[in-house]
Every structure is written in C-alpha cells, then in structure tokens.
C-alpha cells in the first residue's frame, strides 16, 4: 500500500471521526439548570408559546443559532494511533467476516 494512499485513508478517517464524534455528541444529552427572573421566564414562555414549541426547544434553538458558525474542536491523531491504523489497513485482507465467524460458533 503506497504512503499516499495510507495518508488519504488516514485523512478520510480523521474527517469521519470528527463527524462521528459530532453525531455521538447529539445522542448524549447533558442537562443544565437555568435560573431566570420571573420577567425573563414569562418572556421566554410567551415567545415559545407564539412559536408553538416548548421553551426548552426554543432555548436549544437559540444556542444552535449562536454556535452554528463555530468549528467543532478537532485534535490531531498521535503518531502511535496513525501507525496502528496503517498496520490494521495492511492486514485488512486477514479480517474475518463476523457473521460467518459467529455462525461457526453456533454450530
């Protein structure tokens, strides 16, 4: 396998990983407790009611709009991780089909 191919695969893997982590972050929910003045709470509830959505969804919408142009933080892979991926890719033909492997176990 050429070094340029390995480099492209690693670059694609990094891109995939960033999107995967973003997707996973949408699945893992975090809750916050928010204290508002009565006046601000009333304004929030009135606006959400006019939009026909729950106040929590409106708050989430406000946050999403505020951070939509922000870049999701990414980090470079370590040299060791890159080497492990390259090694795994060199041995990809040695991989077994998991379905076949587990069917043999059931027999």
C-alpha positions as CSV (number, residue, x, y, z in Angstrom):
1,X,0.0,0.0,0.0
2,X,1.5,3.3,-1.0
3,X,2.2,6.0,1.5
4,X,0.0,8.5,-0.3
5,X,-2.9,6.0,-0.1
6,X,-2.3,5.5,3.6
7,X,-2.2,9.3,4.1
8,X,-5.5,9.7,2.2
9,X,-7.1,6.9,4.2
10,X,-5.9,8.5,7.4
11,X,-7.2,11.9,6.4
12,X,-10.6,10.4,5.5
13,X,-10.6,8.5,8.8
14,X,-9.9,11.8,10.7
15,X,-12.8,13.5,8.8
16,X,-15.1,10.5,9.6
17,X,-14.0,10.6,13.2
18,X,-14.9,14.3,13.6
19,X,-18.4,13.7,12.1
20,X,-18.8,10.6,14.2
21,X,-17.9,12.4,17.4
22,X,-20.3,15.2,16.5
23,X,-23.1,12.7,15.8
24,X,-22.4,10.9,19.1
25,X,-22.5,14.2,20.9
26,X,-26.0,14.8,19.6
27,X,-27.1,11.5,21.2
28,X,-25.5,12.0,24.5
29,X,-27.6,14.6,26.3
30,X,-26.5,16.9,29.0
31,X,-28.8,18.9,31.2
32,X,-28.4,22.3,32.7
33,X,-30.3,24.1,35.4
34,X,-31.1,27.6,34.4
35,X,-32.3,30.2,36.8
36,X,-34.3,33.1,35.3
37,X,-36.0,36.1,36.7
38,X,-39.8,35.8,36.6
39,X,-40.0,38.5,33.9
40,X,-37.4,36.8,31.7
41,X,-39.2,33.4,32.3
42,X,-42.5,35.0,31.3
43,X,-41.0,36.5,28.1
44,X,-39.4,33.1,27.2
45,X,-42.6,31.3,27.8
46,X,-44.6,33.8,25.7
47,X,-42.2,33.7,22.8
48,X,-42.1,29.8,22.8
49,X,-45.9,29.7,23.0
50,X,-46.2,32.1,20.0
51,X,-43.9,29.8,18.1
52,X,-45.9,26.7,19.3
53,X,-42.8,25.0,20.8
54,X,-41.7,24.2,24.3
55,X,-39.5,26.7,26.0
56,X,-36.7,24.2,26.2
57,X,-36.7,23.7,22.5
58,X,-36.7,27.4,21.9
59,X,-33.6,27.7,24.2
60,X,-31.9,24.9,22.3
61,X,-32.7,26.7,19.0
62,X,-31.1,29.9,20.3
63,X,-28.0,28.1,21.3
64,X,-27.7,26.3,18.0
65,X,-28.1,29.6,16.1
66,X,-25.5,31.2,18.3
67,X,-22.9,28.5,17.7
68,X,-23.7,27.4,14.2
69,X,-20.6,29.0,12.7
70,X,-18.3,27.7,15.4
71,X,-15.9,24.9,14.4
72,X,-16.2,21.7,16.3
73,X,-12.9,21.2,18.1
74,X,-10.7,18.6,16.5
75,X,-7.4,17.1,17.6
76,X,-4.6,15.5,15.7
77,X,-4.1,11.8,16.0
78,X,-1.0,10.7,17.8
79,X,1.8,9.0,15.8
80,X,1.1,5.7,17.6
81,X,-2.6,5.8,16.5
82,X,-1.6,6.5,12.9
83,X,0.9,3.6,13.0
84,X,-1.8,1.3,14.4
85,X,-4.3,2.3,11.7
86,X,-1.7,1.8,9.0
87,X,-0.8,-1.6,10.4
88,X,-4.5,-2.6,10.6
89,X,-5.1,-1.4,7.0
90,X,-2.1,-3.5,5.8
91,X,-3.8,-6.6,7.4
92,X,-7.3,-5.8,6.3
93,X,-7.4,-8.9,4.0
94,X,-6.8,-11.1,7.0
95,X,-10.0,-9.9,8.6
96,X,-12.8,-12.4,9.1
97,X,-16.5,-11.9,8.3
98,X,-18.1,-11.5,11.7
99,X,-21.4,-13.1,10.6
100,X,-19.5,-16.2,9.3
101,X,-17.4,-16.3,12.4
102,X,-20.3,-16.3,14.8
103,X,-22.4,-18.7,12.7
104,X,-19.5,-21.2,13.1
105,X,-19.6,-20.7,16.8
106,X,-23.3,-21.6,16.9
107,X,-23.0,-24.8,15.0
